[in-house]
């Protein structure tokens, strides 16, 4: 089973992935894989990130990992041909605080917070995946997030139903 561990930057994907690795799960850092295999050679200076050729990366993953249980950690992983996606979500006010610590530009920070409010990753995931789950990470410790992630992928939990728009639409018009 191929599983996407996805979400806006700052929601806790990397910490969750590290814990899952320690527990013996096969977790691949998608950005690292993409750049090491040549699917992210182009670089966007403004956004300080690699531009990933998702289609080529998807083809590689489909041929290379089919039949294994692999968790792909990355905010683009829900765009791959995976069996399910678990989207980590975070209250936009808390997310803004987390991203400020990363010293991101105001524009990059605002775009990511707005994307969280507008459910961008959830909408993208539902466009081509049948099994999409959400997990609100706002007030949870990393170990608890990993526990809940494992409960979702094992079928013991359906996750959370997250919708921020009604409470945070004012963040869209800054």
C-alpha positions in Angstrom: 0.0 0.0 0.0 1.3 3.4 -1.0 0.4 6.2 1.5 0.7 9.9 1.2 1.6 11.8 4.5 0.8 15.3 3.3 -0.2 18.7 4.4 0.8 22.4 4.3 4.4 23.0 5.5 4.5 23.4 9.3 1.7 21.0 10.2 4.0 18.3 11.6 4.7 15.9 8.7 8.4 15.7 9.2 8.1 15.0 13.0 5.5 12.4 12.3 7.6 10.7 9.6 10.6 10.6 12.0 8.6 8.8 14.6 7.1 6.4 12.1 10.6 5.5 10.9 11.7 4.8 14.4 8.7 2.5 14.7 10.0 0.5 11.7 7.7 2.0 9.0 9.2 2.5 5.6 8.9 6.3 5.1 10.5 8.2 2.2 11.1 11.9 2.2 9.5 12.8 -1.1 11.5 16.0 -1.6 14.8 14.2 -1.0 13.8 11.4 -3.3 12.7 13.8 -6.1 15.9 15.9 -6.0 18.2 12.8 -5.7 16.5 11.1 -8.7 16.5 14.3 -10.8 12.8 15.2 -10.6 13.5 18.5 -8.9 16.5 20.0 -10.7 14.8 23.4 -11.3 14.9 25.8 -8.4 12.6 28.7 -7.6 14.6 31.4 -5.8 11.5 33.4 -4.8 10.0 30.4 -2.9 13.3 28.9 -1.9 12.2 25.5 -3.1 12.7 22.9 -5.9 10.2 22.7 -8.7 9.2 19.0 -8.7 8.2 17.2 -11.9 5.3 15.4 -10.2 4.3 13.4 -13.3 7.8 12.0 -13.8 8.2 11.3 -10.0 4.8 9.6 -10.0 5.9 7.3 -12.8 9.1 6.4 -10.9 7.2 5.7 -7.7 4.5 3.6 -9.4 7.1 1.4 -11.0 9.6 1.3 -8.1 7.4 0.9 -5.0 4.2 -0.9 -6.1 3.5 -3.9 -3.9 5.4 -2.4 -0.8 3.9 -0.5 2.1 5.6 2.9 1.7 4.7 6.2 3.3 5.6 9.2 1.2 6.3 12.3 3.4 5.8 15.5 1.6 3.4 18.2 0.8 3.1 17.0 -2.8 2.6 13.3 -2.0 -1.2 13.5 -2.4 -0.6 14.2 -6.1 0.9 10.8 -6.6 -0.8 7.6 -7.5 -1.2 6.3 -4.0 -3.7 4.1 -2.2 -4.6 6.7 0.4 -3.7 10.2 1.7 -3.6 11.3 5.3 -3.6 15.1 5.4 -2.2 16.7 8.5 -4.0 19.9 9.3 -3.3 22.7 11.7 -5.4 25.7 13.0 -4.3 28.6 10.8 -3.4 30.8 13.8 -1.1 28.1 15.2 0.2 27.4 11.7 1.1 31.0 11.2 3.1 30.9 14.5 4.9 27.8 13.4 5.8 29.2 10.0 7.0 32.5 11.5 9.6 30.5 13.4 11.0 29.3 10.0 11.7 33.0 9.1 9.7 32.7 5.8 8.8 35.8 3.8 5.5 37.3 4.7 4.2 36.4 1.2 5.2 32.7 1.5 3.8 32.5 5.0 0.5 34.1 4.0 0.1 31.9 1.0 0.5 28.8 3.1 -1.9 29.9 5.8 -4.5 30.8 3.2 -4.0 27.4 1.5 -4.7 25.8 4.8 -7.9 27.9 5.3 -9.1 27.1 1.8 -8.5 23.3 2.1 -6.2 23.4 -1.0 -4.5 20.0 -0.3 -7.8 18.3 0.6 -9.4 19.5 -2.6 -6.4 18.4 -4.7 -6.4 15.0 -3.0 -10.1 14.4 -3.6 -9.6 15.2 -7.2 -7.9 11.9 -7.8 -7.9 9.7 -4.7 -10.8 7.7 -3.2 -9.3 7.4 0.3 -8.5 10.8 1.9 -8.3 11.3 5.6 -7.6 14.4 7.8 -5.9 14.7 11.1 -6.0 17.9 13.1 -2.5 18.3 14.6 -3.0 21.6 16.3 -2.9 20.6 20.0 -1.3 17.2 19.6 2.2 16.0 20.5 4.2 14.4 17.6 3.9 10.9 19.2 0.1 11.3 19.4 0.0 12.4 15.7 2.0 9.3 14.7 -0.4 7.1 16.8 -3.4 8.6 15.1 -1.8 8.3 11.7 -1.2 4.6 12.3 -4.8 4.2 13.5 -6.0 5.7 10.2 -3.9 3.6 7.9 -4.8 0.4 9.8 -8.6 1.3 9.5 -9.1 1.8 13.2 -9.9 5.5 12.7 -11.5 7.7 10.1 -9.6 10.7 11.3 -11.0 14.2 11.7 -13.3 16.4 9.7 -11.4 19.7 9.4 -12.9 22.9 8.0 -11.3 26.3 8.9 -13.0 28.6 6.4 -15.9 29.7 8.4 -13.7 30.7 11.4 -10.8 32.1 9.5 -12.0 33.7 6.2 -10.7 37.0 7.4 -7.2 35.7 6.8 -7.9 35.5 3.1 -8.2 39.3 2.7 -5.0 40.5 4.2 
